[in-house]
Amino acid sequence: MTYAPGELHSVLWHGDGTYNVAKVLLVEDRGLHVRIYAEVFEERPGYLPGDLEVGSPYDGSAFGVSHIPVTVGEFERWEPQLLHTEEVAPAELDGYEHWRTSAKDTSYLGEEEPSVIGRLASRFKRG
């Protein structure tokens, strides 16, 4: 499957049967860069559920991830279903820019299971 910047998908990100919304920020040869919103849904949303927030781990509420690099294979394991497409705002790329300038070695983006990216993603999941 191919993906495009700005796509918002419902995803099984936590692995516990609940759903989040993920936004594709960038598409590269080695994978995707996505944002995971904080809102958790017991059932897969069939439409974009209003304003979404990334949240913060410092305010005691649920939180997502402003940027995470994933392989296409890893993203597809989250069983994405397209909800909506919108522009990617420049501010949404701040996490990507910080990652890109600080990452010493991004070769792990080309790996598949068991992947460093999968292990990194699991650190941000609840549970």
Backbone bond lengths (Angstrom), bond angles and torsions (degrees), N, CA, C in turn:
res aa  C-N    CA-C-N  psi(-1)  N-CA   C-N-CA  omega(-1)  CA-C   N-CA-C  phi
1 M - - - 1.446 - - 1.525 108.61 -
2 T 1.311 116.69 148.55 1.459 120.77 176.79 1.522 109.31 -108.31
3 Y 1.308 114.93 151.52 1.455 122.07 -178.18 1.523 108.62 -127.66
4 A 1.332 115.97 159.82 1.459 121.07 -178.76 1.525 109.49 -136.51
5 P 1.334 117.02 148.93 1.466 120.04 176.47 1.526 111.15 -56.51
6 G 1.320 114.89 138.64 1.448 121.42 177.94 1.517 114.51 96.46
7 E 1.334 117.09 -9.99 1.461 119.01 178.86 1.524 110.36 -72.55
8 L 1.316 115.80 134.68 1.458 122.22 174.29 1.519 107.87 -110.28
9 H 1.324 115.93 125.24 1.461 122.91 -176.88 1.522 110.07 -122.11
10 S 1.319 116.29 144.08 1.461 119.15 166.13 1.529 105.64 -80.48
11 V 1.335 115.97 137.92 1.466 120.37 -175.54 1.525 111.14 -138.96
12 L 1.331 114.93 149.96 1.466 122.84 171.68 1.524 106.94 -90.07
13 W 1.305 116.98 77.65 1.462 121.12 -171.70 1.523 113.20 -86.06
14 H 1.319 117.67 -36.24 1.467 120.64 -174.99 1.521 113.73 -78.20
15 G 1.313 117.10 -21.13 1.452 119.57 -177.68 1.516 113.02 77.64
16 D 1.331 117.21 11.89 1.467 120.50 -179.85 1.520 112.13 -114.17
17 G 1.342 116.95 13.95 1.455 120.84 179.68 1.512 114.44 89.59
18 T 1.338 118.05 -2.52 1.458 120.58 176.44 1.525 109.27 -97.06
19 Y 1.324 115.47 165.32 1.458 121.27 -174.30 1.526 111.65 -120.28
20 N 1.309 114.42 149.76 1.454 123.08 170.58 1.516 107.34 -125.95
21 V 1.319 115.89 175.88 1.454 121.61 172.39 1.518 107.18 -111.85
22 A 1.331 115.84 132.05 1.463 122.51 178.44 1.524 108.40 -118.54
23 K 1.325 115.90 138.15 1.464 121.36 177.39 1.513 109.07 -111.67
24 V 1.316 117.07 128.68 1.457 121.99 175.31 1.526 107.26 -76.34
25 L 1.338 116.38 119.21 1.459 121.12 179.79 1.522 111.95 -91.54
26 L 1.327 115.63 -45.31 1.460 122.34 -178.77 1.518 109.27 -144.90
27 V 1.321 114.90 151.52 1.461 121.36 174.89 1.517 106.80 -121.57
28 E 1.332 116.73 126.16 1.462 122.29 177.50 1.522 108.65 -124.55
29 D 1.310 116.08 169.61 1.468 120.54 178.65 1.522 111.52 -57.15
30 R 1.325 117.26 -35.96 1.459 120.76 -174.15 1.513 114.04 -92.54
31 G 1.320 118.20 -5.57 1.449 118.16 -179.65 1.511 113.10 160.47
32 L 1.314 114.00 -163.67 1.457 122.42 -177.39 1.519 109.62 -117.89
33 H 1.309 114.33 156.18 1.460 121.56 170.84 1.511 105.40 -118.36
34 V 1.339 116.41 122.62 1.459 120.18 -173.09 1.520 111.30 -129.78
35 R 1.315 114.22 161.20 1.460 124.04 173.76 1.518 105.99 -115.70
36 I 1.316 116.95 134.98 1.459 122.38 178.01 1.523 107.54 -111.42
37 Y 1.306 116.50 121.83 1.458 120.49 -179.61 1.526 111.00 -82.43
38 A 1.333 115.61 155.37 1.460 122.71 -172.07 1.528 113.89 -72.15
39 E 1.303 117.25 -31.27 1.452 120.39 -174.33 1.531 111.15 -61.33
40 V 1.315 114.90 133.81 1.464 122.24 -179.01 1.530 107.64 -115.28
41 F 1.332 116.03 136.37 1.459 122.24 -176.92 1.525 109.14 -122.31
42 E 1.322 115.44 134.30 1.463 120.69 177.96 1.520 111.31 -69.50
43 E 1.328 116.65 -32.16 1.459 122.31 177.93 1.526 108.11 -120.17
44 R 1.335 116.23 151.03 1.461 120.15 -179.90 1.528 109.45 -62.62
45 P 1.339 117.19 122.39 1.466 118.52 177.21 1.530 109.88 -68.81
46 G 1.324 116.23 140.11 1.459 121.56 179.47 1.513 112.44 -97.43
47 Y 1.328 115.95 -0.69 1.466 122.17 179.84 1.523 107.14 -150.04
48 L 1.325 117.05 164.99 1.460 120.96 179.07 1.523 108.61 -70.47
49 P 1.327 117.89 118.03 1.464 121.35 -171.66 1.528 114.55 -84.73
50 G 1.342 118.30 62.38 1.463 121.56 174.70 1.520 113.12 71.99
51 D 1.336 114.85 -156.64 1.462 120.81 -178.86 1.522 110.24 -70.55
52 L 1.315 115.78 130.84 1.456 121.88 179.63 1.519 109.39 -111.21
53 E 1.313 116.86 147.91 1.464 123.32 -179.54 1.523 109.54 -126.34
54 V 1.316 116.00 149.88 1.464 120.39 172.61 1.519 108.79 -80.55
55 G 1.333 117.79 -34.48 1.448 121.91 179.77 1.518 111.67 77.27
56 S 1.308 115.85 -174.15 1.459 121.50 -177.24 1.522 109.94 -144.09
57 P 1.335 117.19 138.82 1.466 119.02 176.16 1.529 112.24 -71.96
58 Y 1.336 116.91 -7.96 1.461 121.34 -175.24 1.522 113.99 -94.15
59 D 1.340 117.89 -9.16 1.461 118.43 -177.93 1.527 113.06 -105.85
60 G 1.328 117.97 6.11 1.449 121.73 176.57 1.511 115.18 81.50
61 S 1.324 116.83 -0.29 1.460 119.38 179.58 1.524 109.94 -98.51
62 A 1.320 115.73 175.57 1.471 120.03 175.64 1.523 108.65 -63.44
63 F 1.311 115.82 149.22 1.454 118.73 178.52 1.514 110.46 -142.92
64 G 1.323 114.72 154.32 1.453 122.17 177.26 1.517 109.20 -109.22
65 V 1.323 115.96 -147.39 1.458 121.77 -178.77 1.530 106.91 -136.49
66 S 1.330 116.82 126.02 1.467 119.55 -177.21 1.523 112.68 -70.58
67 H 1.335 117.04 -26.10 1.467 120.85 177.68 1.517 109.15 -157.62
68 I 1.322 114.92 133.53 1.462 119.92 171.68 1.528 107.75 -148.17
69 P 1.329 117.08 130.90 1.470 119.67 176.01 1.527 109.43 -84.41
70 V 1.319 116.43 135.63 1.463 121.07 179.04 1.523 109.99 -139.52
71 T 1.300 115.88 150.65 1.465 119.42 171.76 1.525 107.71 -74.10
72 V 1.309 116.92 159.46 1.461 120.89 176.52 1.526 109.24 -60.75
73 G 1.329 117.00 -40.15 1.463 120.46 178.84 1.518 112.47 -60.17
74 E 1.314 116.90 -43.04 1.465 120.93 178.27 1.532 110.04 -64.06
75 F 1.324 116.56 -45.50 1.463 120.26 179.17 1.521 110.51 -59.82
76 E 1.308 117.80 -41.80 1.461 120.73 -179.37 1.527 112.55 -68.19
77 R 1.324 118.28 -25.44 1.470 120.71 174.27 1.530 110.94 -66.25
78 W 1.325 116.67 -19.25 1.466 121.35 177.14 1.529 111.01 -83.18
79 E 1.332 117.74 2.41 1.463 124.20 178.25 1.536 112.79 51.77
80 P 1.339 117.28 57.96 1.466 120.32 -176.66 1.533 112.64 -66.66
81 Q 1.322 114.80 142.00 1.470 121.79 172.60 1.523 107.24 -131.11
82 L 1.327 115.90 124.63 1.453 122.15 -176.07 1.520 111.13 -64.38
83 L 1.341 115.22 130.80 1.456 121.89 177.81 1.524 111.83 -108.09
84 H 1.332 115.64 -39.41 1.464 120.65 -169.65 1.523 108.13 -168.67
85 T 1.315 116.28 160.42 1.462 121.42 173.47 1.520 108.23 -130.30
86 E 1.327 116.18 136.25 1.461 122.31 177.95 1.519 108.75 -147.66
87 E 1.292 116.37 169.34 1.462 120.99 178.25 1.527 110.18 -65.62
88 V 1.319 115.57 153.50 1.460 121.47 171.06 1.521 106.59 -93.49
89 A 1.306 116.80 118.15 1.459 121.63 179.78 1.526 109.66 -73.20
90 P 1.322 117.98 144.30 1.476 120.00 179.11 1.530 113.38 -52.80
91 A 1.317 117.79 -37.71 1.472 120.50 -179.69 1.525 112.02 -65.49
92 E 1.330 117.49 -25.78 1.465 120.41 178.88 1.520 112.05 -69.53
93 L 1.326 117.22 -15.39 1.463 121.31 179.82 1.526 112.81 -93.00
94 D 1.334 117.97 1.47 1.472 120.91 -179.63 1.526 111.76 -57.68
95 G 1.329 117.59 -45.72 1.469 120.86 179.39 1.514 111.63 -62.98
96 Y 1.322 116.64 -40.43 1.469 120.95 177.13 1.527 110.29 -62.85
97 E 1.317 117.37 -46.55 1.468 120.64 -178.92 1.527 111.15 -61.58
98 H 1.319 116.03 -41.14 1.473 119.40 177.28 1.525 110.23 -63.31
99 W 1.323 117.09 -45.01 1.469 121.53 178.90 1.527 110.35 -61.36
100 R 1.341 116.22 -46.57 1.465 121.15 -176.26 1.525 111.54 -61.99
101 T 1.313 117.83 -41.41 1.458 120.42 -178.06 1.517 112.64 -78.00
102 S 1.341 117.56 -21.35 1.465 119.12 -178.47 1.522 113.71 -101.41
103 A 1.335 117.74 -15.96 1.469 120.67 -177.95 1.524 110.03 -72.77
104 K 1.298 116.65 123.59 1.465 121.55 178.38 1.519 111.33 -81.25
105 D 1.326 115.91 -37.01 1.458 120.39 -176.10 1.519 108.20 -140.12
106 T 1.317 117.05 112.85 1.458 120.73 179.94 1.522 111.41 -105.90
107 S 1.334 117.50 15.47 1.457 120.03 -177.65 1.529 112.15 -64.53
108 Y 1.341 117.81 -21.73 1.456 120.16 -179.69 1.518 112.09 -63.99
109 L 1.324 119.50 -16.39 1.455 120.81 178.35 1.519 111.68 -63.41
110 G 1.329 117.47 -20.45 1.452 119.73 179.92 1.506 113.26 -88.80
111 E 1.320 118.49 -5.58 1.454 121.89 -177.67 1.518 111.30 -80.20
112 E 1.299 115.16 154.46 1.460 120.78 171.07 1.521 107.66 -116.40
113 E 1.288 116.94 -174.41 1.462 123.75 -174.02 1.518 112.52 -52.88
114 P 1.340 122.57 136.28 1.456 122.18 -7.77 1.530 109.61 -78.93
115 S 1.304 116.42 124.50 1.453 119.99 -172.31 1.513 112.35 -105.69
116 V 1.297 114.86 151.55 1.454 120.48 172.43 1.522 108.11 -62.06
117 I 1.326 116.03 -39.57 1.451 120.21 -178.22 1.522 110.87 -63.68
118 G 1.321 117.44 -38.41 1.454 120.44 176.64 1.521 111.62 -64.54
119 R 1.322 116.03 -40.86 1.469 119.72 177.36 1.516 110.68 -66.31
120 L 1.344 117.70 -39.30 1.460 121.37 177.96 1.520 109.94 -64.01
121 A 1.321 116.89 -45.77 1.464 120.78 -179.93 1.527 110.58 -60.36
122 S 1.325 117.12 -38.54 1.466 119.85 -177.50 1.528 111.63 -65.57
123 R 1.314 118.44 -24.48 1.466 120.57 178.48 1.517 111.99 -70.05
124 F 1.323 117.08 -23.43 1.458 120.73 -179.73 1.515 112.71 -92.03
125 K 1.313 117.72 -8.28 1.457 121.06 -178.16 1.514 110.20 -81.89
126 R 1.315 114.80 154.06 1.458 117.36 176.72 1.515 109.69 -76.22
127 G 1.297 113.81 165.90 1.448 115.70 170.97 1.436 112.69 115.18
